[in-house]
Amino acid sequence: MPTQTNILIFFIALSAILFLLWRKSLNRISELKFQKYSLSSKYGKITEQFLPFLDAFPYNPSNFRFLGTPIDGVQFEEDKIIFFEFKSADGRLSPKQTNIRRLIQDKKVTFEEIKLR
């Protein structure tokens, strides 16, 4: 017949095993979330490269140059140059992208020529 001490040891051991299984499942969930974010990020990077070739893109895609980071690309037109950042419906500009937008809006964009001899 089991004694109270044996029953207590059994429940402590069972609690420890359940705790370890719970911790392992939390780690796995975190890993899956990271993998999902990573795949989403990769999908977004690939998609960004094709957006200028969609019918909805209002400019000639042959004049678009993909940069990737910190902004997606630049469109070179005869009368203007347009910086692009493609975002999904819930996407937001990063602080660095927000700063780039501000610099452009404040007309703090220059052109420099460097000649190598």
Steps between C-alpha positions, in 0.01 A plus 500: 500500500644839398594734778431873502870563433494282189185671373659842563819398313287368213309830467819706525661289225185521288488878548866531398442291185192702406691823560785386275257394227323837526835688469596290197168578331550874564844483338354318200223761464759779508706318238197456274410870533856595401491264201166646390635855528816400314302342216270801488800730479656295220170491312471878535852556364429282197162665439651850517722420203201417281263783600629741232396246235135485609235686302420713806851652499454842337850535350719325247659208689815517286578831674473345848810396694456265792709585808339279765621692802456750656233570235367268234598694193529808284303591188684724251264709286584781255365769732539345846656230713270303730609301805279198573430293807243227444292398803211265559174638639622485861865581429670805652814690416800428719658793683778506239247505214303776673819704524573445130149619413551811716834577334338476158205715604741759643685499164821381662591284202810575297690367201874450513741398228825333594770458235762234550844567352 
